[in-house]
């Protein structure tokens, strides 16, 4: 499972840990990602998505069908 949101396309980014002595070491900022199953009424089927918290808010706001169509247009969804 890759760490990419299937609705928003968010993925991990790289930054620095900064210590008290101001020494910098590389670290990753991971996405708040989880697997969730949704019932897609238009297709009459269950869909399993790896989504971020922001992706879940988008689905709640515009609906599953519109969110999946928008993600497919942008190429985030591999289905």
FENKAUR-V789662 format. One record per pair of residues at least 6 apart in sequence whose ideal C-beta (glycine too) atoms are under 7 Angstrom apart, sorted by the first residue. I is the first residue (numbers start at 0). GAP is how many residues later the second one is. Records with the same first field share a line. If there is no record, write none. Layout:
I = GAP, GAP
//
This chain:
0 = 49
2 = 8, 9, 27, 28, 30
3 = 7
4 = 26, 28, 45, 46, 47, 50
5 = 43, 44, 45, 65, 70, 71
6 = 42, 44, 48, 51, 52, 60, 64, 69
7 = 44, 46, 47, 50, 68
8 = 65, 67
9 = 21, 42, 44
10 = 20
11 = 16, 17, 18, 19
12 = 16
13 = 12, 14
14 = 12, 14
15 = 8, 9, 10, 11
16 = 7, 8, 10
17 = 6
30 = 21
31 = 20, 21
32 = 17, 19
33 = 17
34 = 13, 15
35 = 13, 15
36 = 9, 10, 11
37 = 9, 11, 26
38 = 7
39 = 7, 24
41 = 23
57 = 9
58 = 8
67 = 9
70 = 6
//
